[in-house]
Amino acid sequence: MNTVGKKMGVFLGGTFAQDPGLTNLVDRAVELAHEVADAGIRTVWFGQAADYDAPQLAALVGRAEPRIGVGTSVVPTYPRHPLLLAAAAKTAQAATTGRFRLGVGLGARTVLEPQFGLPYPPQIKHLREYLIALRPLLDGDDAPFVGQTLTSRPAGPTTVAGAVPQVPVLVAAMGPRALAAAGELAEGTIPFLAGPRTLAEQIVPAITEAAAAAGRPAPQIVAGVPAVVTDDAAAARSRVSTALGF
């Protein structure tokens, strides 16, 4: 894959948030965002775990550092209702004057079921219904949606002043059915741990074809790839294996 037109961003996740010496998470995130912007990098992404709220932190950081765009990578759709996530995303868009991107994903059943004590819905059905319900809400459309895995009936106006332009939605998708849903119903994909060959031969063609069939623009591809700077490769591999073992 060539690098023409490619842009670099950085991910701020659990490592910085759980630093034993941390005294204020938001202050540290803003400090790191300033460093990122000074280095010429223009996008910062925040993951969603069990500690901080990713859309809220993205909004705060983007507000404090106007040179960068911010996004979530990613917020699990289950069990966060589209009404709640759309409200958070529109608030972040207004706070950052249009520099927010919403990354969502199905999440891992093995994490979400025990964490919330709720049964996991059919994955692709839920993803499609979630995206169908989410887009109108992001646009301030109060129309209800009733599906098999979720229901959305706004009880009042859903518009947020200043939440322009339209919030882009990126889906953590790598399998063919998830990529088809992302191409048809979202603005792009945000895969994790996909190398250049997988991107070029599987992910990009699949989502691009789905977007074209749906009459949508070419999708955005935001590939999340971990990087380690070290002189001890064995220790790095061991740490990565432990972190990704689940």
SEGU-303013 format. One record per residue (C-alpha): residue in three letters; residue number from 0; x negated, y negated, z negated. Coordinates in steps of 0.5 Angstrom, whole numbers. Example, Ala and Ser with C-alpha at 12.3 -4.5 7.8 and 13.67 -1.06 7.14 Angstrom:
<sites>
kekol: ala	gumar: 0	east: -25	north: 9	up: -16
kekol: ser	gumar: 1	east: -27	north: 2	up: -14
</sites>
This chain:
<sites>
kekol: met	gumar: 0	east: 0	north: 0	up: 0
kekol: asn	gumar: 1	east: -3	north: -7	up: 2
kekol: thr	gumar: 2	east: -2	north: -13	up: -3
kekol: val	gumar: 3	east: 0	north: -18	up: 1
kekol: gly	gumar: 4	east: 6	north: -22	up: -2
kekol: lys	gumar: 5	east: 5	north: -18	up: -9
kekol: lys	gumar: 6	east: 5	north: -22	up: -16
kekol: met	gumar: 7	east: 2	north: -20	up: -22
kekol: gly	gumar: 8	east: 6	north: -20	up: -29
kekol: val	gumar: 9	east: 5	north: -17	up: -36
kekol: phe	gumar: 10	east: 9	north: -13	up: -41
kekol: leu	gumar: 11	east: 9	north: -15	up: -48
kekol: gly	gumar: 12	east: 12	north: -9	up: -52
kekol: gly	gumar: 13	east: 11	north: -5	up: -58
kekol: thr	gumar: 14	east: 4	north: -6	up: -59
kekol: phe	gumar: 15	east: 4	north: -13	up: -60
kekol: ala	gumar: 16	east: 10	north: -13	up: -64
kekol: gln	gumar: 17	east: 8	north: -8	up: -69
kekol: asp	gumar: 18	east: 1	north: -11	up: -71
kekol: pro	gumar: 19	east: -1	north: -10	up: -78
kekol: gly	gumar: 20	east: -3	north: -18	up: -78
kekol: leu	gumar: 21	east: 3	north: -21	up: -75
kekol: thr	gumar: 22	east: 6	north: -26	up: -79
kekol: asn	gumar: 23	east: 11	north: -29	up: -74
kekol: leu	gumar: 24	east: 13	north: -25	up: -68
kekol: val	gumar: 25	east: 16	north: -30	up: -64
kekol: asp	gumar: 26	east: 10	north: -35	up: -65
kekol: arg	gumar: 27	east: 6	north: -30	up: -63
kekol: ala	gumar: 28	east: 10	north: -28	up: -57
kekol: val	gumar: 29	east: 9	north: -36	up: -55
kekol: glu	gumar: 30	east: 2	north: -36	up: -56
kekol: leu	gumar: 31	east: 1	north: -30	up: -52
kekol: ala	gumar: 32	east: 5	north: -33	up: -46
kekol: his	gumar: 33	east: 1	north: -39	up: -46
kekol: glu	gumar: 34	east: -5	north: -35	up: -45
kekol: val	gumar: 35	east: -2	north: -31	up: -40
kekol: ala	gumar: 36	east: 0	north: -38	up: -36
kekol: asp	gumar: 37	east: -7	north: -41	up: -37
kekol: ala	gumar: 38	east: -10	north: -35	up: -34
kekol: gly	gumar: 39	east: -5	north: -36	up: -28
kekol: ile	gumar: 40	east: 0	north: -30	up: -29
kekol: arg	gumar: 41	east: 7	north: -32	up: -28
kekol: thr	gumar: 42	east: 11	north: -27	up: -31
kekol: val	gumar: 43	east: 12	north: -24	up: -38
kekol: trp	gumar: 44	east: 17	north: -18	up: -39
kekol: phe	gumar: 45	east: 19	north: -15	up: -46
kekol: gly	gumar: 46	east: 21	north: -8	up: -47
kekol: gln	gumar: 47	east: 27	north: -7	up: -52
kekol: ala	gumar: 48	east: 26	north: -2	up: -58
kekol: ala	gumar: 49	east: 29	north: -2	up: -65
kekol: asp	gumar: 50	east: 25	north: -8	up: -67
kekol: tyr	gumar: 51	east: 26	north: -15	up: -63
kekol: asp	gumar: 52	east: 32	north: -17	up: -59
kekol: ala	gumar: 53	east: 29	north: -17	up: -52
kekol: pro	gumar: 54	east: 33	north: -22	up: -48
kekol: gln	gumar: 55	east: 33	north: -27	up: -54
kekol: leu	gumar: 56	east: 26	north: -26	up: -55
kekol: ala	gumar: 57	east: 25	north: -27	up: -47
kekol: ala	gumar: 58	east: 29	north: -34	up: -48
kekol: leu	gumar: 59	east: 25	north: -36	up: -53
kekol: val	gumar: 60	east: 19	north: -35	up: -50
kekol: gly	gumar: 61	east: 21	north: -38	up: -43
kekol: arg	gumar: 62	east: 24	north: -44	up: -47
kekol: ala	gumar: 63	east: 17	north: -45	up: -50
kekol: glu	gumar: 64	east: 13	north: -44	up: -44
kekol: pro	gumar: 65	east: 16	north: -47	up: -37
kekol: arg	gumar: 66	east: 10	north: -44	up: -33
kekol: ile	gumar: 67	east: 13	north: -37	up: -33
kekol: gly	gumar: 68	east: 19	north: -33	up: -31
kekol: val	gumar: 69	east: 21	north: -28	up: -36
kekol: gly	gumar: 70	east: 25	north: -21	up: -36
kekol: thr	gumar: 71	east: 27	north: -15	up: -40
kekol: ser	gumar: 72	east: 23	north: -9	up: -38
kekol: val	gumar: 73	east: 28	north: -6	up: -40
kekol: val	gumar: 74	east: 35	north: -6	up: -44
kekol: pro	gumar: 75	east: 38	north: 1	up: -45
kekol: thr	gumar: 76	east: 45	north: 0	up: -42
kekol: tyr	gumar: 77	east: 48	north: 5	up: -47
kekol: pro	gumar: 78	east: 51	north: 3	up: -52
kekol: arg	gumar: 79	east: 50	north: -4	up: -51
kekol: his	gumar: 80	east: 57	north: -6	up: -48
kekol: pro	gumar: 81	east: 56	north: -10	up: -41
kekol: leu	gumar: 82	east: 60	north: -16	up: -44
kekol: leu	gumar: 83	east: 55	north: -17	up: -50
kekol: leu	gumar: 84	east: 49	north: -16	up: -45
kekol: ala	gumar: 85	east: 52	north: -21	up: -40
kekol: ala	gumar: 86	east: 53	north: -26	up: -45
kekol: ala	gumar: 87	east: 45	north: -25	up: -48
kekol: ala	gumar: 88	east: 43	north: -26	up: -40
kekol: lys	gumar: 89	east: 47	north: -32	up: -39
kekol: thr	gumar: 90	east: 44	north: -35	up: -45
kekol: ala	gumar: 91	east: 37	north: -33	up: -43
kekol: gln	gumar: 92	east: 38	north: -36	up: -36
kekol: ala	gumar: 93	east: 40	north: -43	up: -39
kekol: ala	gumar: 94	east: 35	north: -43	up: -44
kekol: thr	gumar: 95	east: 30	north: -42	up: -39
kekol: thr	gumar: 96	east: 33	north: -46	up: -33
kekol: gly	gumar: 97	east: 33	north: -40	up: -28
kekol: arg	gumar: 98	east: 27	north: -36	up: -30
kekol: phe	gumar: 99	east: 30	north: -30	up: -33
kekol: arg	gumar: 100	east: 31	north: -23	up: -30
kekol: leu	gumar: 101	east: 35	north: -18	up: -33
kekol: gly	gumar: 102	east: 32	north: -11	up: -33
kekol: val	gumar: 103	east: 36	north: -5	up: -35
kekol: gly	gumar: 104	east: 36	north: 2	up: -35
kekol: leu	gumar: 105	east: 39	north: 9	up: -38
kekol: gly	gumar: 106	east: 34	north: 10	up: -43
kekol: ala	gumar: 107	east: 33	north: 17	up: -46
kekol: arg	gumar: 108	east: 38	north: 21	up: -48
kekol: thr	gumar: 109	east: 33	north: 24	up: -53
kekol: val	gumar: 110	east: 32	north: 18	up: -56
kekol: leu	gumar: 111	east: 39	north: 14	up: -56
kekol: glu	gumar: 112	east: 43	north: 20	up: -58
kekol: pro	gumar: 113	east: 40	north: 21	up: -65
kekol: gln	gumar: 114	east: 39	north: 14	up: -66
kekol: phe	gumar: 115	east: 46	north: 11	up: -65
kekol: gly	gumar: 116	east: 50	north: 18	up: -67
kekol: leu	gumar: 117	east: 54	north: 17	up: -60
kekol: pro	gumar: 118	east: 54	north: 22	up: -54
kekol: tyr	gumar: 119	east: 51	north: 20	up: -48
kekol: pro	gumar: 120	east: 55	north: 19	up: -42
kekol: pro	gumar: 121	east: 55	north: 22	up: -35
kekol: gln	gumar: 122	east: 48	north: 18	up: -33
kekol: ile	gumar: 123	east: 50	north: 16	up: -26
kekol: lys	gumar: 124	east: 57	north: 15	up: -27
kekol: his	gumar: 125	east: 55	north: 11	up: -33
kekol: leu	gumar: 126	east: 50	north: 7	up: -29
kekol: arg	gumar: 127	east: 55	north: 5	up: -23
kekol: glu	gumar: 128	east: 60	north: 3	up: -27
kekol: tyr	gumar: 129	east: 56	north: -1	up: -32
kekol: leu	gumar: 130	east: 53	north: -5	up: -26
kekol: ile	gumar: 131	east: 60	north: -6	up: -23
kekol: ala	gumar: 132	east: 62	north: -9	up: -29
kekol: leu	gumar: 133	east: 56	north: -13	up: -31
kekol: arg	gumar: 134	east: 55	north: -17	up: -24
kekol: pro	gumar: 135	east: 62	north: -20	up: -25
kekol: leu	gumar: 136	east: 61	north: -22	up: -32
kekol: leu	gumar: 137	east: 54	north: -25	up: -30
kekol: asp	gumar: 138	east: 57	north: -29	up: -25
kekol: gly	gumar: 139	east: 62	north: -32	up: -30
kekol: asp	gumar: 140	east: 68	north: -28	up: -27
kekol: asp	gumar: 141	east: 73	north: -26	up: -33
kekol: ala	gumar: 142	east: 76	north: -20	up: -29
kekol: pro	gumar: 143	east: 77	north: -14	up: -33
kekol: phe	gumar: 144	east: 74	north: -7	up: -31
kekol: val	gumar: 145	east: 77	north: 0	up: -33
kekol: gly	gumar: 146	east: 72	north: 6	up: -31
kekol: gln	gumar: 147	east: 71	north: 13	up: -34
kekol: thr	gumar: 148	east: 65	north: 11	up: -38
kekol: leu	gumar: 149	east: 67	north: 4	up: -40
kekol: thr	gumar: 150	east: 72	north: -1	up: -40
kekol: ser	gumar: 151	east: 71	north: -9	up: -40
kekol: arg	gumar: 152	east: 77	north: -14	up: -41
kekol: pro	gumar: 153	east: 74	north: -21	up: -43
kekol: ala	gumar: 154	east: 78	north: -24	up: -48
kekol: gly	gumar: 155	east: 76	north: -31	up: -46
kekol: pro	gumar: 156	east: 72	north: -35	up: -41
kekol: thr	gumar: 157	east: 65	north: -32	up: -40
kekol: thr	gumar: 158	east: 62	north: -38	up: -36
kekol: val	gumar: 159	east: 56	north: -41	up: -39
kekol: ala	gumar: 160	east: 54	north: -48	up: -37
kekol: gly	gumar: 161	east: 47	north: -48	up: -34
kekol: ala	gumar: 162	east: 46	north: -40	up: -33
kekol: val	gumar: 163	east: 44	north: -42	up: -26
kekol: pro	gumar: 164	east: 42	north: -39	up: -21
kekol: gln	gumar: 165	east: 45	north: -32	up: -21
kekol: val	gumar: 166	east: 42	north: -27	up: -26
kekol: pro	gumar: 167	east: 38	north: -22	up: -22
kekol: val	gumar: 168	east: 39	north: -15	up: -24
kekol: leu	gumar: 169	east: 33	north: -10	up: -24
kekol: val	gumar: 170	east: 35	north: -2	up: -25
kekol: ala	gumar: 171	east: 30	north: 2	up: -28
kekol: ala	gumar: 172	east: 31	north: 8	up: -23
kekol: met	gumar: 173	east: 26	north: 13	up: -20
kekol: gly	gumar: 174	east: 31	north: 19	up: -18
kekol: pro	gumar: 175	east: 35	north: 19	up: -11
kekol: arg	gumar: 176	east: 42	north: 17	up: -14
kekol: ala	gumar: 177	east: 39	north: 12	up: -19
kekol: leu	gumar: 178	east: 36	north: 9	up: -13
kekol: ala	gumar: 179	east: 42	north: 9	up: -9
kekol: ala	gumar: 180	east: 46	north: 6	up: -15
kekol: ala	gumar: 181	east: 41	north: 0	up: -16
kekol: gly	gumar: 182	east: 40	north: -1	up: -8
kekol: glu	gumar: 183	east: 48	north: -2	up: -7
kekol: leu	gumar: 184	east: 49	north: -5	up: -14
kekol: ala	gumar: 185	east: 43	north: -9	up: -16
kekol: glu	gumar: 186	east: 38	north: -14	up: -14
kekol: gly	gumar: 187	east: 32	north: -9	up: -15
kekol: thr	gumar: 188	east: 28	north: -3	up: -19
kekol: ile	gumar: 189	east: 23	north: -4	up: -24
kekol: pro	gumar: 190	east: 20	north: 3	up: -24
kekol: phe	gumar: 191	east: 15	north: 5	up: -30
kekol: leu	gumar: 192	east: 9	north: 10	up: -29
kekol: ala	gumar: 193	east: 10	north: 10	up: -21
kekol: gly	gumar: 194	east: 4	north: 10	up: -17
kekol: pro	gumar: 195	east: 3	north: 7	up: -10
kekol: arg	gumar: 196	east: 4	north: 14	up: -6
kekol: thr	gumar: 197	east: 11	north: 15	up: -10
kekol: leu	gumar: 198	east: 13	north: 8	up: -9
kekol: ala	gumar: 199	east: 11	north: 8	up: -2
kekol: glu	gumar: 200	east: 14	north: 15	up: 0
kekol: gln	gumar: 201	east: 20	north: 15	up: -5
kekol: ile	gumar: 202	east: 22	north: 9	up: -9
kekol: val	gumar: 203	east: 21	north: 3	up: -4
kekol: pro	gumar: 204	east: 25	north: 7	up: 2
kekol: ala	gumar: 205	east: 30	north: 10	up: -2
kekol: ile	gumar: 206	east: 33	north: 3	up: -5
kekol: thr	gumar: 207	east: 31	north: -1	up: 1
kekol: glu	gumar: 208	east: 36	north: 4	up: 5
kekol: ala	gumar: 209	east: 41	north: 4	up: 0
kekol: ala	gumar: 210	east: 41	north: -4	up: 0
kekol: ala	gumar: 211	east: 41	north: -4	up: 7
kekol: ala	gumar: 212	east: 47	north: 0	up: 8
kekol: ala	gumar: 213	east: 51	north: -4	up: 3
kekol: gly	gumar: 214	east: 49	north: -10	up: 7
kekol: arg	gumar: 215	east: 45	north: -13	up: 1
kekol: pro	gumar: 216	east: 38	north: -17	up: 2
kekol: ala	gumar: 217	east: 31	north: -13	up: 1
kekol: pro	gumar: 218	east: 31	north: -11	up: -6
kekol: gln	gumar: 219	east: 26	north: -13	up: -11
kekol: ile	gumar: 220	east: 21	north: -8	up: -13
kekol: val	gumar: 221	east: 17	north: -9	up: -20
kekol: ala	gumar: 222	east: 13	north: -3	up: -22
kekol: gly	gumar: 223	east: 11	north: -2	up: -29
kekol: val	gumar: 224	east: 4	north: 1	up: -29
kekol: pro	gumar: 225	east: 0	north: 1	up: -36
kekol: ala	gumar: 226	east: -8	north: -1	up: -36
kekol: val	gumar: 227	east: -13	north: 0	up: -41
kekol: val	gumar: 228	east: -20	north: -3	up: -41
kekol: thr	gumar: 229	east: -25	north: 1	up: -45
kekol: asp	gumar: 230	east: -31	north: 5	up: -45
kekol: asp	gumar: 231	east: -28	north: 11	up: -48
kekol: ala	gumar: 232	east: -24	north: 14	up: -43
kekol: ala	gumar: 233	east: -22	north: 21	up: -47
kekol: ala	gumar: 234	east: -20	north: 17	up: -53
kekol: ala	gumar: 235	east: -15	north: 13	up: -48
kekol: arg	gumar: 236	east: -12	north: 19	up: -45
kekol: ser	gumar: 237	east: -11	north: 22	up: -52
kekol: arg	gumar: 238	east: -8	north: 15	up: -54
kekol: val	gumar: 239	east: -3	north: 15	up: -48
kekol: ser	gumar: 240	east: -1	north: 22	up: -49
kekol: thr	gumar: 241	east: 1	north: 21	up: -56
kekol: ala	gumar: 242	east: 5	north: 15	up: -54
kekol: leu	gumar: 243	east: 8	north: 18	up: -48
kekol: gly	gumar: 244	east: 9	north: 25	up: -51
kekol: phe	gumar: 245	east: 17	north: 25	up: -52
</sites>
